[in-house]
Amino acid sequence: MDYYNEVRIKWIPVNERYPDNPGQVLCTYRYDYESGPEYEIGIGEYWGFSEVLYKENPEACGFGSMHKNVIAWLSCQSHLFRMQCKYREK
């Protein structure tokens, strides 16, 4: 029996654009430590983004307190969450 998984993931860098609507998204986080950068993937809450609001209260928009660590995101509606596994028996 063989398992064949095909997943094509298109991460969207935050320097390219932010999500269109508030809600949960899959995020790639970057943390800079003395030993070097470390990356983590997790679910983040996106609240919408405004340059003015971000300057006034960065905890209240974008990705909240984790905003500065998010380098890319992926919609929870994307094909990653609808991944199909092809099963083939020999």
C-alpha positions in Angstrom: 0.0 0.0 0.0 1.3 3.4 -1.0 0.3 6.8 0.4 0.8 9.7 -1.9 0.3 13.2 -0.6 0.6 16.2 -2.8 0.5 19.6 -1.2 1.3 22.9 -2.9 1.4 25.7 -0.3 1.5 29.3 -1.3 2.6 31.4 1.7 1.9 35.1 1.4 4.6 37.3 2.8 3.3 40.1 5.0 5.5 42.6 3.1 3.4 41.6 0.0 -0.1 41.9 1.6 -2.2 41.2 4.6 -5.4 39.0 4.7 -8.5 40.5 3.2 -10.7 39.8 6.2 -10.2 39.4 10.0 -10.1 35.8 11.2 -7.8 32.9 11.9 -4.9 32.3 9.6 -1.9 30.0 9.6 1.2 32.0 10.3 4.9 31.6 10.0 6.6 33.3 12.9 10.3 34.3 13.1 12.0 34.8 16.5 15.5 36.3 16.5 17.8 34.9 19.2 21.5 35.4 19.9 22.0 31.8 18.5 20.2 32.8 15.3 16.6 32.9 14.0 14.1 30.3 14.8 10.8 29.7 12.9 7.5 28.4 14.0 4.2 27.7 12.3 0.9 28.2 14.2 -2.7 29.6 14.0 -2.9 33.3 14.5 -5.8 35.7 14.8 -5.8 38.5 12.3 -7.8 41.6 13.4 -7.3 43.9 10.4 -4.6 46.4 9.9 -4.3 50.1 9.8 -0.9 52.0 9.9 -2.4 54.7 12.1 -4.0 52.2 14.6 -0.8 50.2 14.6 1.3 53.2 15.6 -1.2 54.1 18.3 -1.8 50.6 19.7 0.2 47.7 18.0 -1.5 45.1 20.3 -4.9 46.0 18.9 -4.5 45.3 15.2 -2.8 43.1 12.7 -1.7 39.9 14.4 -1.7 41.5 17.9 1.3 41.2 20.1 2.8 38.7 17.6 2.5 41.1 14.6 6.2 41.9 14.5 7.1 38.1 14.4 4.8 37.1 11.5 6.6 36.9 8.2 4.1 35.0 6.1 0.5 33.8 6.4 -1.9 31.3 4.7 -5.7 31.4 4.8 -7.3 28.7 6.8 -9.7 28.3 3.8 -6.8 27.3 1.6 -6.2 23.9 0.1 -3.8 23.1 2.9 -6.8 22.4 5.2 -8.6 20.6 2.4 -5.6 18.4 1.6 -6.4 15.3 -0.3 -4.5 12.0 0.3 -4.4 9.6 -2.6 -4.5 6.0 -1.5 -3.3 3.3 -3.8 -3.1 -0.4 -3.0 -0.6 -2.5 -4.9 
